[in-house]
Amino acid sequence: MTVEPAIRDRPLLSERLAVAAVVVLLVLNGLVAFNQIRRLRLHTNRVEQSHVLRQKLDSIESAVITAEAGQRGFLITGQESYLDQYQETVKTVDSLVSQLLALTEADPAKADIAIAIQPLIRMKMEELASTIIVRRNAGFEEVRRLVAKNIGKRTMDSISKQVDQLRQIENRLISDREATAATTYGSVLLTSLMSTIVSLILVVAVLYLVQRNRQRAEQAEATIRREHEQLQASLDRNTILELENQRMGQYVRTIVEQVQDYAIFGMDDQCRAITWNEGVRQVLGFDESEFVGKDVRQLIFTPEASELGIPTVEFATAAQEGRASDDRWMMRKGGTRFWASGITSAVKDADGNVIGFSKVMRDLTERKRDEDEMAELATKLSEMNRRKNEFLATLAHELRNPLAPIKNAVQLMSMSESRPENMELHDTIARQVEQMIRLIDDLLDVSRIGHGKLTLHKDTINLRAVIASAIEASSTFITEKDQRLETTLCDSEVLVYADPARLTQVVSNLLNNSSRYSDSNANISLTLSIDCSQSSEGVACIVVEDDGVGLSSDRLEDIFHMFSQVPDSQGRGDAGLGIGLTLVKALVELHGGTVAAHSDGVGRGSRFTVSIPLAPKNAVAASAEAASRSPVDARPFRVLVVEDMRALRMVMSRLLERMGHEVRVSEDGLSALETLTEFDAEVIFSDIAMPGMTGNDLARKLREHPDWKGTYLVAMSGYGQLSDQAQSRESGFDEHMVKPVDIVKLRELFEKLTQAFPSTS
């Protein structure tokens, strides 16, 4: 009888090295991420400080204007009630100036301007006070002569000049700091994603090694169990008794004592040890004289296990079922504990009566610790992943907030007549804003797909309409480079069961990719056809081909990986983030399709083929009825815009007014409730993340009030996750729009509301 060599195998060194590598990588990633996020937070704080300083300048300027308005009202009418605003402003203006000095003291250049503003404010307030006294004592004519000297106007012009100078400094600082924050964000994102991918690969490798060693241990245990069963089957009761008297005989001792990694021993029916091997010394620490004849339950089971009755249950199970397995903390000589994996078997005579037990144990403390460490690592990775998602969502919100007023301002400009040279600037700004919005959406989509959180809204659709939408979305980039797009579509309808928005995204990304990696005046072709050879129903084939930079054969698969880019050998400088094709592959596979790349080599163009299963032959395109409907002219609505960002509030209101609606604005939830007491709004656009009363709080308040239950509520937010949309709807919003809100969506909304509520009463 022989013992398998696998019995002597110990946990491999590679397991420990892999675990150590994961730990080191996590620590380094944490340090790098902490440092970069700290830098990002520093730049963000500086931007916030600049906004606070600009707001303080606005408050000081507004306070002086308010005081002057109250003074003029009193000078003209002589009524003391006009001085109420003046008195309130006098109480606050000194405090505002002091706050301005505190905000600028760290910057000598800004501090000099702030110090220059202080005496001018004091002079202005003294001039206002003196004219009020003259009006009270000498009457209107005297004060009119005093005002005609224009002392107050000159002082106010000086104040405005200093305030504008300080405001221009802050505007330049904000632009520089936002650019620095955007650069830092890209570095944080790239570092986090790459380290997460490497960590996951190492974790999978460690799990594989642990599982392989466990299988080898189980094979060794099975070998010993078979030998034990063969030994038991070959012995009758008399032989067993004889072996008990002779310590199981020299033959059995020779076999068992070859095993040192396993403690293997026999017991009588009272659980007293009757055999011993060298493994008992190695695993449990007992010499033969210390072990044989002793109650094993008192030697190796922990006090807690004994109190719970675990030894009794284990031996009873072995007696009843023949064997009992246990993986638990056990105790070796001296009371130290170790994680043991073992099997307890019942030894029976020919009549089936239990005459003793045998036990095989192995010390797996190292593996237990490795498994615990892997579980802890998995938890940490999950937490890091959650924080990364929160960071991406927050960053998207922070980036969308400044983009919203820019995009809406560009849309507002497009509704006005402009000189041709200005229209070129307008088109450039519009393209770049749309590019930034697309990059933000692509990043979030890749993250959602990676975590299985992207929901497809499928219907039976016509791919011809999808391709038309994609061409419209990409035509600006293609036209800008003077490239030619040739389309070849099959004559029949091509129906697929898919999400139209996501397939439009797929085709648009492929067209943008071909345009980006092709020279000016290049040719791009798009072909739609049906291939019935691949399945019984057939597949729709979309082919996008260009004569651009092409691909080497070893890059055809890599380009679909995250952040993979084609080398920019011609210095175009527009390689992008390398996520467009990753998103294409993920979206196509979610639809049950495939995407493949082909190129004849570098400099010889490339071809991308997308295959999507066709819908059943009896399917009807869901968009047919919608396409047949005529557009509806929207009627004017009474609209309230609630937004704490001043720039977006101003641009949004002007855009809605240009669309023909009557608009009021409020900077927070409380002022919105006050405005609604005198303005019967039909539609309310409200930001979500506002100080004090949030947009969700405002929606709940409005839904509780009987006069405003029927008001149509639209949430505007930089957060666009499904959970954010669900939360806004639970709060009472009828619709959720992600910033920046597109003018096309606004028109569609008011057309829909016009159909639902045609009356203007």
C-alpha positions, 0 to 999 in steps of 0.5 A: 500500500502506497501514499500519494505524493500529493499528500505532502504538498504544502500551500504553494509560495505562489499563493502568498506572493500573489496575495502580497502583490494584490495588497501592495497594489491596493496600497499603492493605488490608494495612495495615488488615488488619495493624492490625486483626489486631494489635488482635485478637491483642492482645485475644486475648492479654489473654484468654489472660493472664486464663485463665493468672492464673485457672489460677494462682489455682486452682493456689495454692488447690489447693496449699494444700488439698493441703498441708493434706490431707497435714498432717491425715493426719499429725496423725490417723495419725502416719504420715510417708508422709502428709507426702509431698504436704505436702513437695512442695507446700511446694517449689512454693507459694512459686514459684506465689505469685511467679508470681502477683505477676509476673502482677498487677504491671501492674495496681495493683488486682490487685497489691494483692490478690496482695500480700495473699495472700502473707503469708496463704499464708506464715502458713498454711504456718507454721501447718501446719509448727508443728502437724506439729512439735507432733504429732511432739514432744507427741503427738496430744492436744496438737496436737488442742487446738492445732487446735481454736483454728481458726487454720488455718481462719481463715487458709484462709478469708482466702486463699479470700476474696482468691482469689475476689475476684481471680478475679471481677475476671478473669472480668469482664475475660475477658467484656469482652475476648472481646466486644471481640475479637468486634467486631474480628473482624467488622471484619477480616472485612468489610474483607478480603472487600470489598478482595479483591472490589474487587482482583479486579475491578480485576485482571480489568479490567487483564487485559482491557486487556492482552488487547485491546492484544495483539490489536491488536498481533497484527492489526498484525503480521498486516497487515505479514506480509500486505504482506510476503507480497504483496511477495515473491509479486510479485517474482522472483529478478532483482527481489529481487537488484536490490532488494538492490543498490538497498536494496530500492528507494525504494517499499518504503523509503517503506512500511517507514519509515512504521512507527516502533514496529516494527523491520523489516529484511531480511537476506541468507542469511548474516543480514547486514542489507541494509535498515533503517527508522526503527523499527530506530533506535527499537527497537534504537538503531542508525543505518543505517550501524551496522546495514546489512551487519552480522551481525544475530545478533551485534547483537541476540541476548543472549550467553546466547541465542547460547551456547544456539544460539537464533539458529541454531535460529530461522533454521533454523526459518524456512528450513524452515517459512517463519517463526519466532515469538519472544518473548524478551529481546533486546539493543539498542545499548549492551547494554541488554535489552528484551522483544521480540515478533517474526517471522522470515520466510524469503525464497525465490526462484521455485525455493523456495531461501532467499535471505534473511530478513526480521524484524519486531520490537516492544518490549513491555517495558512489557507484559512488566512489566505481565504479570509484575506481574499474575502477582505480583499473582495470586500475592499475591491467592492467598496472601491468600485462603489466609491468609483461609481459615486465619484463618476456620478458626482464628477459628471454632475459637477461637469454638467453644471457649468456645461448646462448654461454654456449649451443653453446660451449657444442654443439661445444664440442660434435663435438670433440673427448673427454675423457670418463670422460669429456663426462660425464661432457659435458652431465651433462652441456648439460642437465642442460642448456636444463632444464634452457631453458625449464623452461624459455620457460614454464614460458613465455608460461604460461604467453602467455596462461593467456593473450590469446596470444599463437598461435597454428599452427594446422595441421592434424598430427600423434600422434605416431610421436609426442610421438616419439619426446617427448620420445626423448626429455625426454629420457635423464632425464629418463636414468639419473635416470636408470628408465625404460620406456615402450611404448604401441602404437596402430597399426593404425595411430592416426590422430588429428588436433593439433599443433605438437610442443605443443602436444610434449611439453604436452607429454614431460612434463608428462614424465618429471613429472613422472621421477621427482617424481619417484625413480631410477630404477622405471617403467614408461609406456606410452600408446596411444589408441583410444576411440570411446565411448566419441564422434562420431569421437572418441578421442585419449587417451595418458596415462602416468603412474608411480610407484612413490610418488603418490598423495592424493585424495585432491591433484588431482585437485590442482596439475594443479594449478600454482606453485602447487607441490607434498610435497617432503617427501623423500628429493629429492630436485627436485620439480621444479617450479610447472608450468609443469602440469599447462602448460599441462592442458592449452595446452590440453584445447586449443586443445579441449581436457581434462587431468585428474589425478588419484592415489591410494594414497601416495606412490602408483604411479600416472596416467595422461590421456590426451584425444584429439579429433580425426581428421575427418576420411578422414584427411591425416597426413600432415607430411607423405610427409615430412617424406618420404624426404631424408635429404640433405647434406648442402653445405658450405656457407659464413657466417657473425656473428654480435654479441656484446657479445664477448663470443657468437661471438667466440663460434658461429663462431667456431661452424659454422666453425666446420660445414664446413662454412667460417665465419667472425665476427663483434661486431656491425652493423657498423663494419658488413657493413665494413666487407661486403665490402670485404667479400661477405656473403651469410648468416648473423646471427645478434643480435637485441639488439646491441649498436649504430646500432641495428640488425633491423637497420642493416637489413633495411640498407642491404635491401636498398643496391642493392648488399646485397638485396639477402643476407639471414638474420637471427635474433638472439635474447633473445626476442621471442614474436610474436611481436618481430618476426613480427618486425624483419621480417618487418625490413627485416630479413628472419628468427628469431631464439631465443637464444640459437640457437640449432645446429639442427635448424642451420643444418635444416636452411643450408639444406633448403638454400642448396635446395634453393641455390645449387650453390656455386658461 
